[in-house]
Amino acid sequence: MLSKLENGKGVNLAHALRVMDGLGLTMLVVPRAHAALLEQAAAHAAKMDKNAARERKAGVEE
């Protein structure tokens, strides 16, 4: 199924969602106008999580 997607062929949405679930992924469908804002929020959250992990590691090493 993934090779079909890679080659631009159609796949059954139920199959695609099942594969995503097996990989521990989820899909969020939003209006295109909101996508950029959500991407920025996700990048910010990832950066904050990375900084928090760095601070926790520094606290353990002390």
C-alpha positions as CSV (number, residue, x, y, z in Angstrom):
1,M,0.0,0.0,0.0
2,L,2.8,2.4,0.8
3,S,4.4,1.8,-2.6
4,K,1.0,2.8,-4.2
5,L,1.1,6.0,-2.3
6,E,4.7,6.7,-3.3
7,N,3.8,6.1,-6.9
8,G,0.8,8.5,-6.7
9,K,-1.8,5.8,-7.0
10,G,-5.0,5.8,-5.1
11,V,-5.5,3.7,-1.9
12,N,-8.4,3.0,0.3
13,L,-8.6,5.5,3.1
14,A,-9.4,2.8,5.7
15,H,-6.2,0.9,4.7
16,A,-4.1,4.1,4.9
17,L,-5.5,4.9,8.4
18,R,-4.9,1.4,9.6
19,V,-1.2,1.6,8.4
20,M,-0.9,5.0,10.1
21,D,-2.3,3.6,13.3
22,G,0.1,0.7,13.2
23,L,3.0,3.2,12.9
24,G,1.7,5.1,15.9
25,L,0.6,8.1,13.7
26,T,-2.6,10.0,13.4
27,M,-4.0,12.4,10.8
28,L,-5.5,15.8,11.6
29,V,-7.7,17.3,8.9
30,V,-8.0,21.1,9.2
31,P,-8.8,23.9,6.8
32,R,-5.8,24.9,4.7
33,A,-5.9,28.4,6.1
34,H,-5.2,26.9,9.6
35,A,-2.3,24.6,8.5
36,A,0.5,27.1,8.8
37,L,-0.5,28.2,12.3
38,L,-0.8,24.6,13.5
39,E,2.6,23.8,12.0
40,Q,4.1,26.8,13.9
41,A,2.5,25.7,17.1
42,A,3.8,22.1,16.7
43,A,7.3,23.4,16.0
44,H,7.2,25.6,19.0
45,A,5.9,22.7,21.2
46,A,8.7,20.5,19.9
47,K,11.3,23.2,20.7
48,M,9.9,23.7,24.2
49,D,9.9,19.9,24.8
50,K,13.5,19.7,23.6
51,N,14.5,22.6,25.9
52,A,12.7,21.0,28.9
53,A,14.5,17.6,28.2
54,R,17.8,19.5,28.1
55,E,17.1,21.2,31.4
56,R,16.0,17.9,33.0
57,K,19.3,16.3,31.8
58,A,21.3,19.2,33.2
59,G,19.5,18.8,36.6
60,V,20.4,15.1,36.7
61,E,24.0,15.7,36.0
62,E,24.4,18.2,38.8
